[in-house]
Amino acid sequence: MSSQAQVAANRQNGRRSRGPRTAAGKLSASRNARRHGLAAINRHNPACFPEIERIARAYCEGDTDPLLFEAALMIAENDVILMAVHTERLAAIARMRDPEAIPFSQPKASLARARARFAQAQRLYAELAAAKARAAHDTPAKHSRGLAQEPHVPVHCDEFDAMLRAEPDLRRLERYARRAASRRKRAIREFIFIRSLREFQRQGEERNEDELVDSSCRSPRYGEGDCAAQ
C-alpha cells in the first residue's frame, strides 16, 4: 500500500509530465508526428473535398449518376494525392540540401536530429558573435562596404547529394505513390465499366424498341397502309 508521501510524489510527477496546457502548446504538440499530411488527403476531409469534387465533376462531364460520380471522386482523390507526393518529393530534396538536415524517415534518428539542430544553433551563434565583433571594431561605413563586398554565401549540398541523402524519405513517398496509383487504376476501371454498361443498356433499349415496331408492322392485324404510316 502506498504511503501518503508516495501518493503526493506521484501526483507531483504526474502534473509535471502531462504535456502542454496552453492552446498554442497543444496545437504544436498535435503536429509532432506529422511529416507531410498525405494520409489526411481524402474526399471525407472538408479541407480537401472542394478540389476533389471539382476534378470529379469535370470527369463526369455533367452526368448525374451517383455511382459514376463516386468512382470519379475516387479517381480525383488519388489524383490529388499523386500531385501532393510529387510536391513532397521536391521539398524533401530541397530540404536535404542543408548538410545538417536529417531525413524524417530515418529510423532511430531522434538523437541525430537533436545533434544536428544543436550544431546548427552553435554555427548560427558563432556567426552572430562574429558579426557583432566586426560591428564593434569597424565603423558603420566600413562595415557596410565590407558586407556589400563579401556577402555571406550559405553552404549547401548539390542536388545529387541531396537526392542521395533524401533517399529514405523518397522511398516512403514512393509507397504512397504506388498505393494511390493502384487505387486510381481500379477506380478508372470501375468508371469505364459503369459508363459502358449504361451505354450498352441504352443501345439495348433502343434495339428492343425498333424490334417491337418491326414486329407490330408485320402483324396480320395491320395492313400495308398502317405499316407505311407508322
C-alpha positions in Angstrom: 0.0 0.0 0.0 1.4 3.4 -1.0 2.1 5.9 1.7 0.8 9.5 1.6 4.3 10.8 0.7 4.4 8.4 -2.3 0.9 9.4 -3.4 1.9 13.1 -3.2 5.1 12.5 -5.1 3.3 10.6 -7.8 0.7 13.4 -8.2 3.5 16.0 -8.4 5.4 14.0 -11.0 2.2 13.5 -12.9 1.5 17.2 -13.0 4.9 17.8 -14.5 4.5 15.2 -17.3 1.0 15.9 -18.6 2.2 17.7 -21.7 1.3 21.2 -22.8 -1.6 23.0 -21.3 -2.0 26.1 -23.4 -3.8 26.1 -26.7 -0.6 27.0 -28.6 1.3 24.3 -26.9 -1.4 21.7 -27.6 -1.5 22.8 -31.3 2.3 22.4 -31.6 2.3 19.0 -29.9 -0.5 17.7 -32.1 1.8 18.2 -35.1 4.8 16.4 -33.7 4.2 13.2 -35.7 3.1 15.0 -38.8 5.6 14.8 -41.7 3.7 15.5 -44.9 0.0 15.1 -44.3 -0.6 12.7 -47.2 -2.7 10.4 -45.1 -5.2 13.3 -44.4 -5.9 13.8 -48.1 -9.3 12.1 -48.8 -12.7 13.1 -50.0 -14.1 13.0 -46.5 -11.7 15.8 -45.4 -13.6 19.2 -45.6 -10.3 20.9 -46.5 -9.7 18.6 -49.5 -13.2 17.9 -50.7 -13.8 21.1 -52.8 -10.8 20.4 -55.0 -11.6 16.7 -55.3 -15.2 17.5 -56.1 -14.2 20.0 -58.8 -12.0 17.4 -60.6 -14.6 14.6 -60.2 -17.4 16.8 -61.8 -15.0 17.6 -64.7 -14.6 13.8 -65.2 -18.3 13.2 -65.2 -19.0 15.9 -67.8 -22.4 16.8 -66.4 -23.5 13.2 -65.8 -25.5 13.0 -62.5 -25.3 9.2 -62.0 -24.3 8.8 -58.3 -22.3 5.6 -58.9 -20.4 7.3 -61.7 -19.7 10.3 -59.5 -18.5 8.1 -56.7 -16.0 6.4 -59.0 -14.9 9.9 -60.2 -14.4 11.0 -56.6 -12.1 8.1 -56.1 -10.1 9.0 -59.2 -9.9 12.7 -58.2 -8.8 11.8 -54.7 -5.9 9.8 -55.8 -5.0 12.5 -58.4 -4.7 15.0 -55.6 -2.6 12.5 -53.6 -0.2 11.9 -56.5 0.2 15.7 -57.0 1.0 16.1 -53.3 3.5 13.3 -53.4 5.3 15.0 -56.3 5.4 18.2 -54.3 6.7 16.4 -51.2 9.5 14.8 -53.3 10.8 18.1 -54.4 10.5 19.5 -50.9 12.4 16.6 -49.4 15.3 17.0 -51.9 15.4 20.8 -51.3 15.4 20.3 -47.5 18.3 17.8 -47.7 20.5 20.4 -49.4 21.1 21.6 -45.9 24.1 19.5 -44.7 22.8 19.4 -41.2 19.3 18.1 -42.1 18.3 14.6 -41.2 15.7 12.6 -43.2 12.3 12.3 -41.5 12.0 8.6 -42.3 15.4 7.6 -41.0 14.9 5.0 -38.2 16.1 6.0 -34.7 17.2 9.4 -35.9 15.9 11.4 -33.0 19.3 11.8 -31.4 20.9 12.6 -34.7 18.3 15.3 -35.4 18.9 16.8 -32.0 22.6 16.8 -32.5 22.2 18.4 -36.0 19.9 21.1 -34.5 22.4 21.8 -31.7 25.3 22.0 -34.3 23.2 24.4 -36.4 22.4 26.6 -33.4 26.1 26.7 -32.5 27.1 27.7 -36.0 24.4 30.4 -36.1 25.6 31.7 -32.7 29.2 31.8 -33.9 28.2 33.7 -37.0 26.2 36.2 -34.8 29.1 36.6 -32.4 31.5 37.3 -35.3 29.1 39.8 -36.8 28.8 41.6 -33.5 32.6 41.7 -33.2 33.1 43.1 -36.6 30.4 45.7 -35.9 32.2 46.7 -32.7 35.6 47.2 -34.3 34.6 48.6 -37.7 33.0 51.9 -38.5 29.4 51.8 -39.9 30.6 52.9 -43.3 33.4 50.4 -43.5 31.3 47.7 -42.1 28.6 48.4 -44.7 31.2 48.3 -47.5 32.6 45.0 -46.2 29.1 43.5 -46.1 28.5 44.7 -49.7 31.8 43.3 -50.9 31.7 40.0 -49.0 28.1 38.7 -48.9 27.5 35.6 -46.8 27.0 32.6 -49.0 25.4 29.6 -47.2 26.9 26.2 -47.7 24.6 23.7 -49.4 24.9 20.2 -50.8 24.4 19.8 -54.6 21.2 18.3 -55.9 22.7 14.8 -56.5 24.0 14.6 -52.9 20.7 15.9 -51.6 18.8 13.2 -53.6 21.1 10.5 -52.1 20.6 11.9 -48.6 16.8 12.2 -49.1 16.5 8.5 -50.2 14.7 7.3 -47.0 12.1 10.0 -47.4 11.7 9.4 -51.1 11.3 5.6 -50.5 8.5 6.3 -48.1 6.8 8.7 -50.5 7.1 6.1 -53.3 4.9 3.7 -51.2 2.3 6.4 -51.0 2.5 6.9 -54.8 2.2 3.2 -55.6 -0.9 2.8 -53.4 -2.5 5.9 -54.8 -1.7 4.8 -58.4 -3.2 1.3 -57.7 -6.4 2.8 -56.3 -6.7 5.2 -59.1 -6.3 2.4 -61.7 -9.1 0.4 -60.1 -11.4 3.5 -59.9 -10.8 4.2 -63.6 -11.8 0.7 -64.5 -15.0 1.0 -62.4 -15.7 4.4 -64.0 -15.3 3.0 -67.5 -17.4 -0.1 -66.6 -20.3 2.0 -65.3 -20.3 4.3 -68.3 -20.0 1.4 -70.8 -22.8 -0.6 -69.1 -25.1 2.4 -69.2 -24.4 2.9 -72.9 -24.9 -0.8 -73.6 -28.2 -0.7 -71.8 -29.3 2.3 -73.7 -28.4 0.7 -77.0 -30.3 -2.4 -76.0 -33.4 -0.5 -75.1 -33.3 1.3 -78.5 -32.8 -2.0 -80.3 -35.8 -3.5 -78.4 -38.0 -0.6 -79.4 -37.0 -1.0 -83.1 -37.7 -4.7 -83.0 -41.1 -4.0 -81.3 -42.1 -1.6 -84.1 -41.0 -4.0 -86.8 -42.9 -6.9 -85.3 -46.0 -4.8 -84.9 -45.8 -3.8 -88.6 -45.6 -7.5 -89.6 -48.6 -8.4 -87.6 -51.7 -9.6 -89.7 -53.9 -7.1 -87.8 -52.2 -4.3 -89.7 -52.4 -3.6 -93.3 -49.7 -2.4 -95.5 -51.1 1.2 -95.3 -50.9 1.1 -91.5 -47.2 -0.1 -91.6 -46.4 2.6 -94.1 -48.0 5.2 -91.9 -46.0 4.1 -88.9 
